[in-house]
Amino acid sequence: MIKRWIITAALIIITIYLIPYSLPFLLALITAIMLENSVKWFMMRFKWTRFRAVLATFLLYLLFIALFVWFIVNLFIDQVVTLAQKAPSFANDFYKESLKDFFDQSGRYFKSLPPDVFQSFETTIENTLQSVTSMLQGVVEWLIGLAAAIPGFLIEFLVYLIAVFLFSLELSRLRIKTERHLREATKEKLYLITAQLNRAGIGFIKAQIFLSIVTFLMAFIGLSILKVPYAMLLSILIVFVDILPILGTGSVLVPWAIICFFQENQFLGFGLIVLFIIITVVRRILEPKVFSSNMGISPLAALISLFIGFKLLGFIGFFVGPAIVIVYDTLREAGIIKSRWKI
């Protein structure tokens, strides 16, 4: 008995150690499980063999990825290039209309201050500029590192796609081989856990897609009302940063509003602040309800797990928090965890 526990513990430790090196295969296995219903549908609807059903499902999956990448790249190339062409004149106009007057007024004011105060302020400005310079250097280094990582990413993505196809082909055989080592009661519990987790995973993706669409529509409509150019591109940027709890829509809209106030464009500045408040409030109201209805947990549990997960683990906790609640509920329903206790 002790020997069995030692072997089990050793296998768990080895598995945890190998997880970072096996991410493409883990993601491929999860993807294959999520695509399994489509494979079964093709097999039942057209009486196809598993190979033909897997091939059709895989090609549709590739088509979806290709269309998504084409849309994003085409949009970015079209609007980002145009924006980049106008960026120098925008920066020049912003300096002439806003920063120049601000610096001139500030210079006249600071000349009337005592020398010690002025020197202290000057030192603070220099330190701030050094910090900004260091930050920009860090961003440039990060971009260089990102560009250098693209070939490696493409290789891993290719491995992932091949693994998805192979896992889809072998999924039924892997299930049969796994069942040989399980008792009947364990099989039932494993099926229950797998079905719940699969439902929760798909539900999480559906919930995130729905919230992103709502955010995009609100941002696009709001920016269109404010007559902002490149509204679609900026709406996609807002959706992207809104998915990341570390940033949020405020990372785009609030600095933008401050710049508008510097440019004495109060209408656009106030409009962006109002848009930020609307998006934040609507998303925070919808988030618990949408996650709970799609993932099978209560709105309160969804809200608490999202908040605590983010506070403890940052961005990863945004996914791990609800996952822990789902796993706990599933194990409790399967009878693996018993919580019939009284005080």
N, C-alpha and C positions, 0 to 999 in steps of 0.2 A: 504493500500500500504506500509506504513512504517512498519507495523507489519510483512508483508511478507518479507521485506528486512532484518528485525531483525532476523527472523527465518532462512533465507537463510545464513546470516552471521554466526549465531550460529552453523548451520550444517557444514559450511566450516571449522570453527575453530575446532570443534570436530573431523572432518575427518582428518585434518592436525595433530592433537594431536594423533590420533589412528594409523596413517600410520606406524610409527616405529614398532608397535605391530602387524601389519597386513601384514607385508612384504611377508610371505609365501603364504598368500591368494591372494595378489595382483599379485605376480609372477605367481601363479597358474592360475589366470584369464587371464593374458597376454599370458601364454603358451597355454591355452585352445583356445583362440582366434586365435593364430598362427597355431594351429593344426586343426582348423575348416575346412579348405579347404581339408585336407586329409580325414576327416570324411565324408564330402560331396561326395568326389570322391568314397569312398567305398560304400556309399549308392546308388549312381547313377550307378556305374560300376557293382556291384553284386546284386543290389536290396535288400540290407540288411536293417534291422531295425537300428535305431539310436544306440541302445545298442550294437549290434554286430560291427557296424562301429567304435564306440568309443572304444570298447574293443580292436579291431585290431590295431587301431592307437596308443592307449596307450601302448600296448605290444611292438609295433615297437619302440616307443619312449623309453621305458625301455631298450630294446635291444641295442639301440644306446648308451644310457648312460652307460650300462654295458660294452659294447665293448670298449668305450672310456676310461673308468676308468681302465679296465683290461689292455689295451695297455700301458697307462701311468704308472700304478703301476708296471707292469711286466718289462718295460724298466728301471724304476728307481731302482727297486730291483736288477736287473741284473747288471747294470752298476755302480750304486752308491755303492753297496757292494764291487765290484771289485776295484773301486776307493778308497774306504775307507781302503781296505787292503793295497793298495800301498801308501796311504797318509803319513804314518810315514817315509818311506824311501825317499819319495819325499821331505818332509820337511827337513830331515837330509841332503840330497844332496844339497838342495837349500841353507841351512845354510853354508855348507862346501865350496860350489863353489862360492857363491856370498856374503852373509852377513858377513862371517868371515873375508875375505880380506878387505871388505869395513870398518868394525869396526876397524881392525888393522891399516889401513891407516888413518882413522879418529882419532884414539887415538894418533898416532904419531904426527899428525898435531895439535891437540888441546893441547898437552903438551907444544908446543912452544908458545901458546897464554898467555897473561897476566892472573894472577889468577882471577881478577874480571870478565873478559870476559868468562873464562872457567866456573866459578861458575854460571854466568848468563845462559850460555848455558846448564849446568847441570840441573839447576832449570827448564828450558824450557822443557828439555827431560823428567824430572820427571812428570811435569804437563801433558805432552802429553801422557805418559804411564798411568797416572791416568785416563785421559779422555778415552783412549782406553779400559782400564779395566772397567770403568763405562759403556761404550758402549757395551762391551761383556756381562757384567752382565745384561744389559737391553735386549740384544738379547736372553740370556738364559731365563730370566723371560718371555719374549714374547713367546718363544717356549713352556715353561711350561704352560703359559696361553692358548696357542693354543691347546696343548694336552688336557688341562682340558675342553676346549670348544667343543671338538669333540663329546662327548655324546649328548650335547645339540644340536649341528648342525645336528647330525643324526636324532634326534627326529623331529626337524623342517623340515628336508628334507623329512622324512616320511610323515609328515603332508602335505607338499607341493605336494607330489606325489598323495596322496589320494584326495587332493583338486583339482588337475588337472583332475583326472578322474571324480569327481563329477561335476565340472564346465562344463566339456565337455558334460556330460549327460544333464545338465540343461540349457545349453547355449541358445537353441532355446526358451525354456520357459521363461528364464530371458529376452530375447529380446522382446517376446510378452508382458510380464508384463510391461516392460519399455515403449513400444510403446503406451500402453493404456493411459499414462499420458502425451503424447506429441501430439502437433498439427502436421498436415501434413507437413507444411513448416519446422517445427523443426526437424521432422523425416528425411527429405531430407538432411538438413544441418548436422545432426548427422551422417547419413550414409556416407556422403562425408568426414567428419572429421575422422571417424573411419577407413574408407578405406585408407585414406592418411597416417594416423598414423601407421596402420598395415603394409602398404607397406614400409613406412620409417623404421619401426622397423626391419622388415625382411631384408630390404636393408642394414641397418647398420650392422647386424650380418654377412650377405654375404660379405660386404666390409671388415670387420675385419678379417674374415676367409681367404679371398683372400690375404690380405696384410700379414697375418701371414704365409701363405703358401709360398709367395714370399720371405719373410724374412728367413724362415726356409731353403728354397732351396739355397739362396745366402750364408747363414751361413754354411750350410752343404758342399756345393761345395767348398767354400773358405777354410774351415778347412781341408777338404779332400786333397786339393791341397797342403796345408801347412803340410800335414801328421801329423795332431794332433790326438792323441788317444781320444776315446770316443766322436767322432765328432757328432754323432746323439744326445747324451745326452746334450752336450754343445749347440747344435743348438736349442734344445727345451728350454733350459734355456735362450738363447738369445731371442727367440721368446716371452717367458713369460715376461722378463723385458722390451722388446720393446713395448709390449702392454701398459705398465705403463709409461705415459709421465714423471712421477717424476724420473724414473730411466733411461730407454733407454738403447740401446746396449752399450753405452760408459761405463756403470757401470760394464760390464763384460770385454769388449775387451780392454779398455784403461789401467786399473790396470794390466791386464794380460800382455799387451805389456810392461809395465814398469818393471814387474818382469822378463820378457825375456831379457830386456836390462841389468838388474842387473846380469843375468846369462850369459851375453855376447853372447846371441843368437839373433844377430841383424836381421837375416833373418826372424825368426818367429815374432819378435817385429814389424818390419816394415810391415810384411804381415798382422798382426792383425790390425795395424793402417789403412792400405789401405782397409781392409775388413770393418772396422768400417765406414770409409768415404763412401764407396760404398753403404752399407746398408742404412746409414742415407740419402744420396742424393737420392737414388732410391725411398725409402719410402716417403720422403717429396715431391718428384715429383708426385708419384702415388696417394698419400693420397687424395688430394682435388678432383682429377678426379674420382677416384673410389667411394668416398663417394657421390659425386654429381650425378654420373650416377645411383647409387643404391638407393639413398634417394630422388632424385627428386629436388635437389637444385643446383644452379650454383656452379662451382668450386671456384669462388671468395667468395661466401657466405659460402661455406663449410670451406675454409681456415680461413676466419675471425672468424667464429663461433667457430671453434676448438681452435684457438689461444686465443681469448678473454675468452672463457669458461674456458680453462685451467688456464689462468692467474688469473681469478677472484675466481674460485672455486676449483682449483687444479684438481685432477684426476676425480672427479665427473663432473667438468665442461667440460671434454672431451666428455661426453655424453649429458650433459644438453644444451651446446651451440648449436649444430645442432638441437636438439629437439625443442628449442625455435623458431628457424628460420622456421622449418617445421610447427609447430603449428600456427605461425603467417601467413605463406603463406596459410595454409589450412583455417583458419578463414577468411582471406581476400577473398579467392575464394568462400567461402560459403556466403559471404555478411555480416558476423557478424561484421567484422572490415572494415570500409570504409576509403580509403586513397586517395580519389580524391580531393586533395587540391593543390592550386597554390600559388606561392609567387608573 
